[in-house]
Amino acid sequence: MPTRYTFVCDDEHTRDIERLARENNVTEEEVLRQLIDLGLSQINEQHRI
């Protein structure tokens, strides 16, 4: 079952998220999902030895 999280972004991050969504014709939610997936993947890669 999915879990819902809420967080607050500053204005600069908000503009970046909106720009990425517009440029890629996706929702802001999709941009955030992809950014989180990418960040978690990078963290996991860094901890593999």
Secondary structure, 3 states (H helix, E strand, C coil): CCCCCCCCCCHHHHHHHHHHHHHHCCCHHHHHHHHHHHHHHHHHHHCCC
